[in-house]
Amino acid sequence: MPPSSRYNYGDFSNGSRAFPMPASDPSETQTQFRPVHKDRRALPRVTLGCPGKVILPDGDVVNVMIHDLSRDGLQIRCGKKAALAIHPKGTAIKDGAGPEVQVLFYVPVNSGKGRVKAKGKLMYFALIAPEIVAMGLKFKSISSGGVEHLRSVVKAALEGC
């Protein structure tokens, strides 16, 4: 039986590559939100902007957006309700002390789409807009085919720079 999609916070079926920004109150300022995180990235990131899924330990599936990635991690973006399903504490994560999660997404490869299934640890959790949360995931394991797909995507993007 396929996992349930109880947490479907974002319709990406229209091919959208970004979350629509909600209308905001003109009195709000960006200072209400924290910077995404202290950038400690060891490898270059590639903006991906594709739909993905976080598979929770109980089998529930949370639809998210894979914002960017490298060979060692990625950034997930989603709404607040979806974020709380992934990280129920809803608090900042210090020193990578976040929960482990499993992600599934597809990256563009020469022959179409390459499936990447990975497990990793949440390294940060931050509100970046009124209804959007960013979470950083450091990979602990990646499916064998997924490793090659990630290398291909990162290499192609860096060659295009």
C-alpha positions as a printed Julia matrix, in Angstrom:
161×3 Matrix{Float64}:
  0.0    0.0     0.0
  1.5    3.4    -0.96
  2.23   5.9     1.82
 -0.59   8.3     2.57
 -0.26  11.97    1.64
 -1.95  13.44    4.67
  0.33  16.48    4.53
 -0.14  17.86    1.05
  0.79  21.5     1.53
  1.65  22.71   -1.93
  0.35  21.79   -5.35
  3.33  21.36   -7.63
  1.42  19.63  -10.4
  1.39  22.84  -12.45
  5.16  22.66  -12.88
  5.72  25.63  -10.59
  9.34  25.93   -9.57
  8.76  28.2    -6.59
  6.3   28.77   -3.81
  3.82  31.56   -4.46
  4.47  34.33   -1.99
  1.4   35.23    0.06
  0.19  38.81    0.12
  1.89  40.53    3.01
  0.95  43.37    5.29
  2.86  46.52    4.24
  3.85  47.05    7.9
  5.77  43.75    7.93
  9.49  43.95    7.41
 12.08  41.38    6.49
 13.67  41.87    9.92
 10.93  39.65   11.34
 12.62  36.65    9.78
 15.93  35.07   10.56
 18.6   34.53    7.96
 18.24  31.01    6.61
 21.37  29.8     8.39
 25.05  30.44    8.82
 26.47  29.24    5.54
 28.88  26.39    6.26
 28.59  24.7     2.91
 31.63  22.74    1.85
 30.38  22.15   -1.7
 28.71  24.43   -4.25
 24.91  24.39   -4.41
 22.74  24.13   -7.49
 19.3   25.71   -7.51
 16.84  22.98   -8.4
 13.32  24.13   -7.46
 11.6   20.79   -7.97
  8.86  18.98   -6.05
  9.91  16.36   -3.56
  8.56  14.28   -0.72
  9.61  13.8     2.86
  8.64  10.37    4.14
  7.96  10.44    7.85
  8.79   7.53   10.17
  5.08   6.58   10.37
  4.86   6.39    6.56
  3.03   9.68    6.04
  4.28  11.74    3.11
  4.83  15.5     3.16
  5.05  17.3    -0.18
  7.87  19.86   -0.26
  9.99  21.87   -2.67
 13.66  20.92   -3.08
 15.13  24.41   -3.38
 18.8   23.61   -3.94
 21.24  20.76   -3.57
 24.83  19.63   -3.62
 26.41  16.22   -3.35
 26.25  16.38    0.45
 22.9   18.0     1.18
 19.88  20.0     0.12
 17.48  22.7     1.22
 13.79  21.91    1.61
 11.17  24.65    1.49
  7.55  24.2     2.53
  4.64  25.78    4.35
  4.45  25.99    8.15
  2.02  23.08    8.56
  4.18  20.79    6.46
  7.29  21.94    8.33
  5.69  21.08   11.66
  4.84  17.61   10.38
  8.54  17.14    9.53
  9.97  18.84   12.65
  7.19  18.82   15.27
  9.18  20.92   17.76
  9.06  23.79   15.28
 12.16  25.31   16.8
 15.57  26.31   15.52
 18.04  23.44   15.21
 21.46  23.94   16.76
 24.59  22.1    15.7
 22.71  19.66   13.47
 20.71  18.22   16.35
 17.59  17.83   14.21
 15.66  14.69   13.38
 16.59  12.27   10.63
 14.28  12.27    7.63
 13.97  10.49    4.3
 13.48  12.41    1.04
 12.48  11.36   -2.45
 12.77  13.57   -5.53
 13.65  13.49   -9.22
 16.39  15.48  -10.92
 16.76  16.24  -14.62
 19.22  13.94  -16.36
 20.03  13.35  -20.03
 17.55  10.5   -20.32
 14.69  12.28  -18.5
 14.37  12.17  -14.72
 16.72  10.54  -12.24
 15.26   9.24   -8.98
 17.06  10.24   -5.78
 16.1    8.68   -2.46
 18.13   9.76    0.54
 18.22   9.82    4.3
 19.71  12.68    6.21
 19.74  14.86    9.28
 18.1   18.26    9.53
 20.8   20.84   10.18
 18.67  23.99   10.35
 15.02  25.08   10.44
 14.14  28.71    9.73
 11.12  30.81    8.85
 12.17  32.75    5.73
  8.83  34.38    4.81
  5.44  34.63    6.56
  4.35  31.17    5.43
  7.58  29.55    4.2
 10.06  27.48    6.18
 13.52  26.44    4.96
 15.2   23.32    6.3
 18.72  22.15    5.53
 19.35  18.43    5.2
 22.8   16.83    5.3
 22.82  13.46    3.56
 23.7   10.35    5.58
 22.89   7.89    2.8
 21.77   8.12   -0.82
 20.43   5.43   -3.14
 23.15   4.12   -5.46
 21.55   5.54   -8.6
 20.82   8.78   -6.75
 24.51   9.42   -6.13
 25.23   9.34   -9.86
 22.22  11.54  -10.65
 23.33  14.14   -8.1
 26.89  14.16   -9.47
 25.54  14.61  -12.98
 23.24  17.51  -12.06
 25.86  19.36  -10.0
 28.56  18.85  -12.63
 26.31  20.04  -15.48
 25.27  23.14  -13.54
 28.84  24.07  -12.6
 30.05  23.58  -16.18
 27.38  26.02  -17.32
 28.76  28.79  -15.06
